[in-house]
């Protein structure tokens, strides 16, 4: 059985993600940025177009939907 190896780039990427997550959560600026992103995304979802029918009806590969 082969043991999977982890490259330096994968390790570096993981470390960068962990550091960014800690910075975003640990600082007030990071928390404010996360709150702003959340509020913007919920506002965008709220103002998005809602179709009166299911979107799978628009699927050209579905013969019973046409």
CORHUFEN-V24662 format. One record per residue. N is the residue number from 0. RES is the residue in one small letter. NEAR is the number of other C-alpha atoms within 10 Angstrom. Layout:
# CORHUFEN-V24662
<<N;RES;NEAR> <N;RES;NEAR>>
This chain:
# CORHUFEN-V24662
<<0;x;3> <1;x;4> <2;x;5> <3;x;6> <4;x;6> <5;x;8> <6;x;9> <7;x;9> <8;x;9> <9;x;10> <10;x;11> <11;x;11> <12;x;12> <13;x;12> <14;x;12> <15;x;12> <16;x;12> <17;x;12> <18;x;12> <19;x;13> <20;x;12> <21;x;12> <22;x;14> <23;x;16> <24;x;15> <25;x;11> <26;x;11> <27;x;11> <28;x;12> <29;x;16> <30;x;14> <31;x;13> <32;x;14> <33;x;14> <34;x;12> <35;x;12> <36;x;12> <37;x;12> <38;x;12> <39;x;12> <40;x;12> <41;x;12> <42;x;11> <43;x;11> <44;x;11> <45;x;10> <46;x;9> <47;x;9> <48;x;8> <49;x;10> <50;x;7> <51;x;6> <52;x;8> <53;x;8> <54;x;10> <55;x;11> <56;x;13> <57;x;11> <58;x;11> <59;x;10> <60;x;10> <61;x;10> <62;x;8> <63;x;8> <64;x;11> <65;x;10>>
